[in-house]
Amino acid sequence: MKAAALSALENEMMVMGESVFKFEEEFAQYCGTKHAVSTGSGTAALSITLQALSIGHGNEVITTPFSFIATANSIVHAGAEPIFADVEDSEMNLSPSKTRAKIGSKTRALMPVHLYGHPSRIDEFHDMAAESGLSLIEDACQAHGAEFKGRKVGSIGDAGCFSFYPAKNMTVGGDGGMITTNNEELADAARSIRDCGRDKNNKYYHGRIGFTSRLNTVNAAIGRIQLKRLEAWNEARRWISERYRRELEGVRDVVLPPQEASFEKAVYHLFVIRTNLRDRVKKRLADDGIETGIHYPRPIHLQTPYRQKYGYAEGAFPLSESLANEVLSLPMYPTLAEDEVVRVCEALKKFLVA
Ligand SMILES: Cc1ncc(COP(=O)(O)O)c(C=O)c1O
């Protein structure tokens, strides 16, 4: 990564250098799409996709309240209204049936999230979108490389959006994002919007109100190296998750993450258990020197700007609200060693079984 970054710095333009286009080409090839358009972040990828589809003021986009806040923010940034539907209890992902119930005359798009790297029921959303004439945007910001029925996520909807924030399954050594799509018109519009709304071949002619949201060349050069490692890292995450499952199967008060179906491949961006004793377990593990996370302690509709703007209160999405009180992310990264996994599980069991 260091050598690639240095070479890009010495030999290429700092923005829109050769590495950016190579990274886009390689990422598209990896996902199995015709196009990939890099952006400054995952949030920008989502918002630019909406804008490239002319979704904005007066339009509604249905998504989950149980995600990182950026999912919904991207809809607001585009000028549209986020409409929430609750999750499917057993999966933690957006519920297709609850989504269908929210489709109305202003709905323009569905935005399911492949939360924690577990594919959402994307074929049901695909059919729903097709039947109702809606766009389908996959928030794949946590799911680089996950698969559904043999296809990579991000290649099934009208577009997929990825984040390269350093905690993700792959990064670019800083912030960055990517839009994947088979739709050439959408890709061209997104390329223009991320680059100040520029016309394709006329630098100072602008057909759109765009943003400065390009991926820097040095970051793209780092991303190209990371992409080569992604499959091996994902396999390591999957192995670690299996090891966790073996250790924690049947432990009282622990609900393990949903098992993948035979036609799914999850990439375990996070390994998230559920327990009613979450806060106590978290503290006990911290006392044992084990850091855990909570993704996420407050669902989006109960975050201050959403309460203020839309008047949401507790009880609006009960399943998401109970998840927020129960989820606990155990240590998960590709180089986590087997004895470390065992140590985490021993500490958990010591507390829960005692
Ligand atoms: C599900 C989800 N959506 C959107 C984003 C936004 O990505 P970024 O932080 O790159 O803007 C993230 C990650 O941060 C995410 O986890």
The ligand as a Gaussian input file, in Angstrom:
#p B3LYP/6-31G(d) Opt

LIG

0 1
 C      -24.855000       0.896000       6.334000
 C      -24.049000       2.119000       6.050000
 N      -24.518000       3.020000       5.187000
 C      -23.810000       4.118000       4.876000
 C      -22.572000       4.366000       5.433000
 C      -21.860000       5.621000       5.084000
 O      -20.579000       5.458000       4.622000
 P      -19.469000       6.593000       4.868000
 O      -19.110000       6.598000       6.303000
 O      -18.342000       6.186000       3.977000
 O      -20.075000       7.886000       4.430000
 C      -22.039000       3.436000       6.348000
 C      -20.714000       3.537000       6.969000
 O      -20.193000       4.358000       7.528000
 C      -22.805000       2.298000       6.681000
 O      -22.339000       1.402000       7.562000

